[in-house]
Amino acid sequence: FIHGTVCDDSFNSHAANLSCQYLGFDYAARWGSKPDNSKYIPEELLEKYDVPIVVGWVYCDNTSSHITECEASIMESHECSRSNNLWLQCQDFKEWAPINAGLFTVDNKTGELEASNEGLLLVTVAYTDGYDNMISLNGTVCDDSFNDHAANLACQYLGYKYADEWGSGSKYVPDSYLEQHGIPIVIDDLYCDEWKTSIMECEANVMEKHDCMKDESLWLKCSHGEEKDPVWDLASAALLTYDPESDGMKIGREGLLGVTFEDRNQQEEPLHGTVCGTSFNYHTADLACQYLGYDYAQEWGTDPQNSKYIPTHFLEKHGVQIVVSDVQCDKSNYNITECGANVMGRHNCSRSENLWLKCAERGNDWKPIAASLLSFDEKTGNVIPGSEGLLFINAEYGGSEGLL
């Protein structure tokens, strides 16, 4: 016999659940390959002991009820590298959790549900009772809090690349069908922020009270088609200065503006770089500082101060590019993410036009120094502290203390 790893080619969430069930768990909370696989076992350790990839690909369709029923390439030639090694995070049900999903339409001839790449999103949720019995239920997802990123993650969970469209209502399955077959809404307030890389990481209310109607049930149209053009969203930013002692960069309230953008379609790697100062104005500078947690921009500019924060040779050495130019904010914009900008487009900026900011907070010398939860004791007539009550803050201003 031989020991080895599994390549992530053709793997999907159903295969992940079946794998975890084969290992004695209830479902897969998360799964993936690079970069997290090297956190579990470093590639150099696998190379040292010559651990091979023994399963080139695994595919489980929705009819498979056991991992051994799935198709797989075992000890055959493949194009996988160690970065494709599969990892799983398996869990047991302690409360309701989704374990499977699919997109369905109603066949007009038979009146039965048919699986498709577009349709009403039906989810199977389950939990294990005190007697180790698995209880499961099929239902729909309410569109409350749903967004484009959640739609893409949901389609990727189903084995597709991205969501072409999404919405709610009876476009694919009539409300009468849901009523007739007693199909409830089982998930509400499914919210995925831009940092989430799997639908299973997103926040959701599963089998809890909600105020959704059946016409708010979610549908998706997923695609395997050609890759979409990247849609760049601002993920983070910081003001950076060069630290000669560490030969790295420090974050502060002033410095060169460094930004990170992520592709909403998750097809491109994140972009890290600087911002060109052309078209910048005081309103834009204030919005940039407010995005960073400050109140306003005390100063801003480009050459020659920018090279004092980070020398040009350091940027050239590490290949740091200008990734944003032509930032345009008018008075109607209240957040820097609302402004127009040229992200990863052609520009005529040079490194001498890299933007720097000096951000500041408005004068406010109040500082919280203590807090407590207080409630009124009717027996003694006193206000007493405890583990619950009205939140009181003690704050200090210019050396004098007061109760807020």
C-alpha positions in Angstrom: 0.0 0.0 0.0 1.0 3.6 -0.3 0.3 6.8 1.6 -0.3 10.1 -0.2 -2.4 13.2 -0.6 -5.4 14.2 -2.7 -5.5 16.9 -5.5 -8.3 19.4 -5.4 -9.2 19.0 -9.1 -13.0 18.6 -9.6 -13.5 18.6 -5.9 -16.7 20.2 -4.6 -18.6 20.8 -1.4 -20.6 17.6 -1.7 -17.4 15.6 -2.0 -16.1 17.5 1.1 -19.1 16.5 3.1 -18.9 12.9 2.0 -15.2 12.8 2.9 -15.8 14.2 6.4 -18.6 11.6 6.9 -16.2 8.9 5.8 -13.9 10.1 8.5 -16.6 9.9 11.2 -17.8 13.5 11.2 -21.0 15.0 10.2 -20.0 17.6 7.6 -17.2 19.8 6.1 -17.3 23.3 7.6 -14.5 24.4 5.3 -12.2 22.9 2.6 -9.6 24.1 0.1 -6.0 23.9 -1.1 -3.4 26.6 -1.3 -2.4 28.6 0.6 -3.8 27.0 3.7 -2.6 23.5 2.9 1.0 24.5 3.8 -0.2 25.7 7.2 -1.1 22.1 8.0 1.9 20.3 6.6 4.7 22.4 4.9 5.5 21.4 1.4 9.2 20.9 2.3 8.2 18.2 4.8 6.2 16.4 2.1 9.2 16.6 -0.3 11.6 15.4 2.4 9.6 12.2 2.9 8.6 12.0 -0.8 4.9 11.9 -0.1 3.1 11.7 -3.5 -0.3 12.8 -4.7 -2.1 9.5 -5.1 -5.6 10.8 -6.1 -5.5 13.1 -9.1 -9.1 14.2 -9.0 -12.4 13.4 -7.3 -15.9 14.2 -8.5 -19.1 13.5 -6.5 -22.5 14.4 -8.1 -25.6 14.9 -6.0 -26.7 11.2 -6.4 -23.6 10.0 -4.5 -24.3 9.2 -0.9 -20.8 7.8 0.0 -17.4 9.0 -1.0 -16.6 5.5 -2.4 -19.4 6.0 -4.9 -17.7 9.0 -6.4 -15.5 9.1 -9.5 -11.7 9.4 -8.9 -8.3 9.1 -10.6 -6.1 6.9 -8.3 -2.4 6.4 -9.0 -2.7 7.8 -12.5 -0.8 10.6 -14.3 -2.0 14.1 -13.3 -1.0 17.7 -13.6 -1.4 18.6 -9.9 1.3 20.2 -7.8 1.7 20.1 -4.0 -0.1 23.5 -3.9 -3.2 21.6 -5.0 -3.1 19.3 -2.0 -6.6 19.2 -0.4 -7.3 20.1 3.2 -10.6 19.7 5.2 -12.1 21.1 8.3 -14.6 18.6 9.5 -17.2 19.1 12.3 -20.1 17.5 14.1 -23.6 19.0 14.2 -24.1 20.9 17.5 -26.8 23.0 15.9 -28.5 23.4 12.5 -26.0 23.7 9.7 -26.2 23.5 5.9 -24.9 20.3 4.4 -26.0 20.4 0.8 -27.6 22.6 -1.8 -28.7 22.8 -5.4 -30.6 24.9 -8.0 -34.0 23.7 -9.1 -36.7 24.5 -11.6 -40.2 22.9 -11.9 -40.7 20.8 -15.0 -43.9 22.0 -16.6 -44.8 18.5 -17.9 -44.1 16.4 -14.8 -44.5 19.0 -12.2 -41.4 17.7 -10.5 -38.2 19.6 -9.5 -35.3 19.4 -11.9 -31.7 20.3 -11.0 -30.0 22.9 -13.2 -27.3 25.6 -13.2 -30.0 28.1 -12.6 -33.1 28.0 -10.4 -34.4 28.3 -6.9 -31.7 27.7 -4.3 -32.8 24.7 -2.1 -30.6 23.9 0.9 -30.5 20.9 3.2 -29.8 21.7 6.8 -29.2 19.2 9.6 -28.3 18.7 13.2 -27.6 15.7 15.4 -30.0 15.1 18.3 -29.0 13.8 21.8 -29.3 10.2 20.5 -26.9 10.7 17.6 -29.7 10.7 15.1 -29.3 13.1 12.2 -32.3 15.3 11.6 -32.4 17.0 8.2 -34.8 19.5 6.4 -34.9 21.0 2.9 -35.8 24.6 2.5 -35.1 27.9 0.7 -32.9 30.9 1.5 -34.3 34.4 2.1 -32.7 37.2 0.1 -32.3 39.5 3.2 -28.7 40.8 3.4 -27.6 38.9 0.3 -25.1 40.6 -2.1 -23.1 39.9 -5.3 -20.2 38.5 -3.4 -22.5 36.0 -1.6 -24.0 35.0 -5.0 -20.5 34.2 -6.4 -19.5 32.2 -3.3 -22.8 30.3 -3.4 -22.2 29.4 -7.1 -18.7 28.4 -6.3 -20.0 26.1 -3.5 -22.2 24.5 -6.1 -19.2 23.9 -8.4 -19.5 26.8 -10.7 -17.2 29.8 -11.3 -19.5 32.7 -10.6 -23.1 34.0 -10.5 -24.4 35.5 -13.8 -27.6 36.8 -12.1 -29.4 36.4 -8.8 -32.7 37.5 -7.4 -35.8 36.4 -5.5 -39.4 35.4 -6.3 -41.3 32.7 -8.2 -39.3 32.9 -11.5 -38.3 29.2 -11.3 -40.6 27.6 -8.7 -44.1 28.9 -8.0 -44.9 29.9 -4.5 -47.9 27.5 -4.7 -45.4 24.6 -5.1 -43.6 25.6 -2.0 -46.9 25.9 -0.1 -48.2 22.5 -1.4 -45.0 20.6 -0.5 -44.5 22.5 2.8 -41.0 23.8 1.9 -40.0 26.4 4.5 -37.4 29.2 4.5 -34.5 27.7 6.5 -31.9 30.4 6.1 -32.2 34.1 6.6 -29.8 37.1 6.7 -27.0 35.4 4.8 -24.3 38.0 4.6 -20.8 37.7 3.1 -18.3 40.6 3.5 -15.6 40.9 0.9 -13.0 39.1 3.1 -15.0 35.8 2.9 -13.6 33.1 0.5 -16.3 30.4 1.2 -20.0 30.6 1.6 -19.6 28.5 4.7 -17.6 31.3 6.4 -20.5 33.8 6.0 -22.9 35.0 8.7 -26.4 33.5 8.5 -29.5 32.7 10.7 -30.2 29.0 10.2 -33.5 27.7 11.4 -34.3 30.8 13.4 -37.3 33.2 13.5 -37.5 35.5 10.5 -40.0 37.9 8.8 -39.4 36.6 5.2 -42.2 35.7 2.8 -41.9 32.9 0.3 -41.6 35.4 -2.6 -38.3 36.5 -1.0 -36.8 33.0 -1.6 -33.5 33.3 -3.5 -32.7 32.1 -7.0 -29.3 32.0 -8.7 -28.0 31.7 -12.3 -24.5 30.2 -12.1 -22.0 29.9 -14.9 -19.0 27.8 -16.0 -18.5 30.3 -18.8 -15.6 32.4 -19.8 -13.9 34.3 -17.0 -15.3 37.7 -16.2 -13.2 40.8 -16.3 -11.9 41.6 -12.8 -14.0 44.0 -10.7 -11.6 45.7 -8.3 -12.9 46.6 -4.8 -10.9 48.5 -2.2 -10.1 46.0 0.5 -7.7 48.0 2.8 -5.4 50.9 3.0 -2.6 52.3 5.2 -0.1 55.2 5.5 3.4 53.8 5.2 6.9 55.0 6.0 10.2 53.2 5.5 11.9 51.8 8.6 15.6 51.5 7.9 16.2 49.3 11.0 13.9 46.5 9.8 14.2 47.4 6.1 10.4 47.2 6.0 7.5 49.6 6.4 5.7 51.0 9.4 2.0 52.1 9.6 1.1 55.5 11.1 -1.1 58.6 10.7 1.1 60.0 7.9 3.0 58.5 5.1 2.7 57.1 1.5 -0.8 55.9 0.8 -0.6 52.1 0.2 -3.8 50.3 -1.0 -5.0 46.7 -1.5 -7.6 45.9 -4.1 -9.4 42.5 -4.4 -11.2 41.1 -7.5 -14.9 40.7 -6.6 -15.1 37.8 -9.0 -12.1 36.1 -7.2 -10.3 35.3 -10.4 -7.3 37.6 -9.9 -4.9 37.8 -7.1 -5.1 40.9 -4.8 -3.3 44.0 -5.9 -1.0 45.9 -3.6 0.4 49.3 -4.6 0.4 53.1 -4.4 -1.9 55.9 -5.5 -1.1 58.6 -8.1 -1.8 62.1 -6.7 -3.1 63.7 -10.0 -6.7 64.8 -9.8 -6.5 64.6 -6.0 -8.1 67.4 -4.0 -8.8 68.4 -0.4 -12.2 66.7 -0.2 -10.7 63.5 -1.6 -7.8 63.7 0.9 -10.3 64.1 3.8 -12.3 61.1 2.6 -9.1 59.0 2.3 -8.2 59.9 5.9 -11.7 59.2 7.1 -11.5 55.7 5.5 -8.4 55.2 7.6 -10.2 56.1 10.8 -9.2 59.8 11.1 -11.2 62.9 10.8 -9.5 64.9 8.1 -6.3 65.4 6.1 -4.0 68.0 7.7 -1.7 67.9 4.7 -1.3 65.9 1.5 0.9 66.0 -1.6 3.3 64.2 -3.9 6.9 65.1 -4.7 9.3 65.7 -3.0 7.8 64.6 0.4 6.7 61.2 -0.9 10.3 60.0 -1.2 11.0 61.0 2.4 8.4 58.6 3.5 9.5 55.7 1.3 12.6 56.1 -0.9 12.0 55.5 -4.6 14.7 52.8 -4.7 12.8 50.7 -2.1 9.6 50.8 -4.3 11.6 49.8 -7.4 13.5 47.1 -5.5 10.2 45.4 -4.4 8.3 46.2 -7.7 5.7 48.3 -6.0 3.5 49.7 -8.7 1.0 52.6 -9.0 -2.4 50.8 -9.1 -4.8 53.7 -8.8 -4.8 57.0 -10.7 -7.4 59.7 -11.5 -9.3 59.5 -8.2 -12.3 61.8 -8.6 -14.5 62.7 -5.6 -17.2 65.4 -5.8 -19.0 67.0 -2.9 -21.8 64.4 -3.1 -19.4 61.6 -2.2 -19.2 60.8 1.5 -17.0 57.7 1.3 -13.8 57.2 -0.7 -15.2 54.0 -2.1 -18.0 56.0 -3.9 -15.5 58.1 -5.9 -14.5 57.4 -9.4 -11.0 56.0 -10.0 -8.8 54.3 -12.6 -7.8 51.0 -11.0 -5.1 49.0 -12.9 -5.8 51.0 -16.1 -3.2 52.8 -18.2 -1.8 56.1 -16.8 1.0 58.6 -17.2 2.0 58.8 -13.6 5.5 58.4 -12.4 6.7 57.4 -8.9 7.3 61.1 -8.2 3.5 61.5 -8.2 2.9 58.9 -5.5 0.5 60.3 -3.0 1.2 60.9 0.7 -1.2 62.0 3.5 -0.9 63.4 7.0 -4.2 62.6 8.8 -5.5 64.1 12.0 -8.3 63.9 14.5 -10.3 66.9 15.6 -9.6 68.2 19.1 -11.4 66.1 21.7 -9.6 65.6 25.0 -12.3 63.3 26.5 -10.8 59.9 27.3 -12.7 56.9 28.8 -10.9 55.6 31.9 -13.4 53.1 33.4 -16.8 51.5 32.8 -19.4 49.5 34.8 -22.9 48.0 34.5 -25.2 49.6 37.0 -28.8 48.9 38.2 -31.1 50.3 40.8 -31.7 48.1 43.9 -35.2 48.7 45.1 -34.6 47.2 48.5 -31.7 49.4 49.4 -32.4 52.4 47.2 -28.9 52.3 45.9 -27.3 51.9 42.5 -25.2 48.8 42.4 -22.8 47.3 39.9 -23.3 43.8 38.4 -23.0 41.6 35.3 -26.0 43.4 33.7 -27.4 46.9 33.8 -27.1 50.3 32.3 -23.6 50.9 30.9 -21.9 53.9 32.6 -18.6 55.3 31.4 -16.1 57.4 33.4 -14.3 59.8 31.1 -11.6 62.3 31.8 -11.2 65.7 30.1 -8.2 67.8 30.6 -7.5 66.3 34.1 -11.0 66.7 35.3 -13.2 63.6 35.7 -16.9 63.4 34.9 -19.6 60.7 34.6 -21.1 60.3 31.1 
